[in-house]
Amino acid sequence: MTRSTHGQHTTDTRARLLEADAPLPRIDLEHIVVHHPDQPDRWTVVPHACSTDERLTAWLSVDASAVVDLEAWR
């Protein structure tokens, strides 16, 4: 455990989930690719089951160059 800058303890979330008896939930994701002429293309990833309102806060954007094929890395 480490201390965060706010004085709260933080732990590795993945390690905590792996220690739990419950199976990890499956979350289906979808992505939107935005092409920029003078910048790297960007992927915005959202959970598939989100409502339109939830999508406003449940997203992550990354450069397309950071995305890898999961099957290739297994």
C-alpha positions as CSV (number, residue, x, y, z in Angstrom):
1,M,0.0,0.0,0.0
2,T,1.1,3.5,-0.7
3,R,0.0,6.9,0.4
4,S,-1.7,9.1,-2.2
5,T,-1.1,12.9,-2.3
6,H,-4.5,13.2,-0.5
7,G,-3.4,11.1,2.5
8,Q,-5.6,8.1,1.5
9,H,-4.2,4.6,1.1
10,T,-4.2,3.3,-2.4
11,T,-3.6,-0.3,-3.6
12,D,-3.2,-2.0,-6.9
13,T,-6.8,-2.5,-8.0
14,R,-6.0,-5.4,-10.3
15,A,-4.3,-7.2,-7.4
16,R,-7.3,-6.7,-5.1
17,L,-9.7,-8.0,-7.8
18,L,-7.6,-11.1,-8.4
19,E,-7.5,-11.8,-4.7
20,A,-11.3,-11.6,-4.5
21,D,-13.4,-14.8,-5.0
22,A,-15.8,-13.1,-7.3
23,P,-15.1,-13.5,-11.1
24,L,-14.0,-10.4,-12.9
25,P,-17.0,-8.7,-14.6
26,R,-17.0,-8.7,-18.4
27,I,-17.3,-5.2,-19.8
28,D,-17.9,-4.9,-23.6
29,L,-16.3,-1.8,-25.1
30,E,-16.8,0.0,-28.3
31,H,-14.6,2.7,-29.9
32,I,-14.9,5.7,-32.1
33,V,-11.9,6.7,-34.2
34,V,-11.4,10.4,-34.9
35,H,-9.0,11.2,-37.8
36,H,-7.0,14.4,-37.5
37,P,-5.1,15.7,-40.5
38,D,-2.2,17.2,-38.6
39,Q,-2.2,15.1,-35.4
40,P,-2.3,11.4,-34.5
41,D,-5.7,9.7,-34.9
42,R,-7.5,9.3,-31.6
43,W,-9.6,6.4,-30.3
44,T,-12.4,7.1,-27.8
45,V,-13.4,4.0,-25.9
46,V,-16.7,3.7,-24.0
47,P,-18.6,0.8,-22.4
48,H,-21.1,-0.6,-24.8
49,A,-23.9,-0.7,-22.3
50,C,-23.7,3.0,-21.3
51,S,-26.6,5.3,-21.8
52,T,-26.1,8.5,-23.8
53,D,-25.8,10.5,-20.6
54,E,-23.3,8.0,-19.0
55,R,-21.1,8.3,-22.1
56,L,-20.4,11.9,-21.1
57,T,-18.3,10.7,-18.2
58,A,-17.4,7.0,-19.0
59,W,-14.9,7.4,-21.8
60,L,-11.2,7.2,-22.4
61,S,-9.3,8.7,-25.4
62,V,-5.9,7.5,-26.6
63,D,-3.7,8.0,-29.6
64,A,-4.3,5.2,-32.2
65,S,-0.6,4.3,-31.9
66,A,-1.1,3.2,-28.3
67,V,-3.8,0.6,-29.2
68,V,-2.7,-3.0,-29.6
69,D,-4.5,-6.2,-30.7
70,L,-5.4,-8.0,-27.5
71,E,-5.3,-11.4,-29.2
72,A,-1.7,-10.7,-30.4
73,W,-0.6,-10.1,-26.9
74,R,-2.1,-13.2,-25.2
